[in-house]
Amino acid sequence: MKQRQKSWWLIGLVIFLFACSAEQPGSETVASSNTVAEAATIIDQITQPATDTMEPVTPTEAVVQPVSTGAQQTLPSEAMRTAHMSPIPDVYSGLVSPISAETESLERGAEVYTSFCAVCHGDGGMGDGPASITLNPPAAPVAQSSRMMSDAYFFWRISEGGQGDPVSSAMPAWKASLDEQQIWDVINYMRSLGSGAEPRRVMGGMQFNPAAEQVKQEAMLTTAVEMKLITPEDVALFQKVHDLLDAQMGQGNGVGQTNGRGNPNAPGRNGTAPGGGNGFGRGQGGPGLGQMEAERMAGIGRLVADGLITQEEALAFEQLHTLLTQAGLLD
């Protein structure tokens, strides 16, 4: 009974908010009755009582509590790594957004996000929307993920939902509700959240803070130096390559591409997806390699191909990344 009351409370909240936006003169967008009904139906579905294979979680299990440095609340690191492990299906592999992240796209993306995504992922994309406390695994912090994952990964996840992978989340498949432009627009908007942009406020939730993430990384590297795992020179190299990768992902590039063209079999795209010849740049990575690791290596391959780092720097960064991960310092 309490679960059903919570579901109706969430549905009422969505309908109330959409009604308010429709009634205010000069509001940016007006949600149709079909959109409201569809959003309400989805919310009702994902907030049903848990089955034997999906136990409900408490708010403290769903998020990591913030620390004094101002670090963000996020999906637990192990769960996030697991969510990024599945290889992208061939039909989506290599997709690169054809829509630049200009004002018009971001505005359209904000409308899609607030209508379909914010109730679980939160206004700021930190996985802390009002419905997230009922989900196991909790909603992903898509603002943070947008700094690590490719266009192809997000197009796949949004289109097909979260069923059937190592995490098996409650995220619906949105390909029947959203067209390709809407999906690319919402990806652009999520990437803007990952850069720290002010979110459109509808459901509540934290705003991603890139500065807090930088503080967290610097503290991790300082600890590694104090443990004599790495040297100050290693810190400088790690930060250089990491910052270049962040900038690359912030541009919405499809990781694994060196010529900006996508998979010839992927929806709405044409072209090829060549791998690199330097040990990096192969979109899916080697056997057993997680998707996030494969995309990082592909991104490093692009940095080498573009002349932004040397092959030696690329190899050294990967060695440092492995060392820090094995030491339990790097998420």
Buried (B, 14 or more C-beta within 10 A) or exposed (E): EEEEEBBBEBBEBBBEBBEEBBEEEEEEBEBEEEBBBBBBEBBBEBBEEBEEEBEBBEEEBBBBEEEEEEBBBBBBEEBBBBBBBBBBEEBBBBBBBBBEBEEEBBBBBBBBBBBBBBBBBBBBBBBBBBBBBBBBBBBBBBBBBBBBBBBBBBBBBBBBBBEEBEBBBBBBBBBEBBEBBBBBBBBBBBBBBBBBBEBBEBBBBBBBBBEBBBBBBEBBBEBBEEEEBBEEEBBEBBBBBBEBBBEBBBEBBBBBBBEEBBBEEBBEBEBEBBBBEBBBBBBBBEEEBBBBBBBBBBBBBBBBBEEBBEEEBBBBBBEBBEBBEEBEBBB
